[in-house]
């Protein structure tokens, strides 16, 4: 059985939770409130990191892919970080996404300079 207040597992038929010291009422359906809390998902942080890692080499090859993958990485990672503040992969995704955009910007500027020198 789980405490409906703090979510910790407690002995069956407990009257008081030994962790939070709150009164525990008996429930006919044990799944009504007594389920343990779910751990926050890290899927968005993982996806953001993957997009950021792909965005850097793609930004070197073709700048527009760096903008697309870097932007997607930033969006996914920022949303992932806002939902799960402990997600370190989301922070890595934010950094990689920003780096992909910077590399794409440098590639774009270098392309313009190279093109203008050929004219």
N, C-alpha and C positions, 0 to 999 in steps of 0.2 A: 504494500500500500504506500502511496505517496502523499505527503502533506499538501493540501490544497493552497497553502499560503506560500511556502518557500520551495516546494517541489522536491524536497529531499525524501529519500525512501525512509519510512518509519515502520516499526512493527505493526502487524495487523491488530485491529481493535484498540489502537492507542487513543487516549483521550486528549493528551497534550503532546505536541511535537517536541522531541528532545532537542531539536536544532534551533527553532525560532520561538519556542515556548508559547505558541498560540494554541487555542482550543481547536481540536480537530473533530468535526462532526461526521457521523457515519453517513455514507451515501449508499443508496441502493445500487447505483451503477458505478462501479469502480473507475470506469473510463471517463466519467463526467468531468471531474476536475483533477483527478489524481494522476494524470499522465505526467511523466517527467518532461521538462522543457526541452525543445529541440535545439540542437546546436545550430548557430547561424551558418548559412551556406557560403562556400568559398568559390562557387562556380564562376561568378562574374569576375572575381580577381584573377582566377586562372585564365579565363578567356582574354581578359585585358592584357595579361602578361604574354600570352601567346601572340596576340595581335601586335603588341609592341615589339616583340622579338622578331616577328616576320617583317614588320614595317621598316626596320633599320636597313637590312640589306636590300629590300625592295626600293627604298628611298634613294639608295646609291645608284641602282639601275635605272629606275624611272621615278621621277619626283612625285608624280601624281599618286602613285601607289603609297608612297610614304605619308602623304597627307591623309589618304583614305584609311590606311591601317593605323597610323598614329592617332588620328581623330577617334576611330572606333575604340582603340585601346584606352584613350583618355576617358571617353564616355563610360565604357564598361567598368573600368577600374574605379572611377569616382563614384559611380552608383554602388559598386561592390563595397567600397570603403565606407560609404555612408550607411549601408545596411549592417556591416560587420566591422567595427572599429579596430578589431584585433587582427584583421586580415593583412598580413605582410605582403602577400602576393599582389594584392590590389595596389599597394604602394609601389612595388616594383613595376607593375603595369603602368602606373602614372608616369614614372620616371622614363620607362622605355618608350611610351607613347609620345612624351614631350621630346625625347631625343630623336625619334623618327621624324617628327615634324621639323625639328631644327636641321637634321641632315637633308631632308627634302628641300627646305628653304635654301640651304647652301648649294645644293645641286641645281636648283632653279636659277639662282643668281649666277653660278658658274656657267650654266648653259646660255644665259642671256649675254654674258660677257664674251664667251667664245663665239657665239653667233654674230655679235656686233663686230668682232674683230675680223671676221671673214668677209664682211661687206666692204 
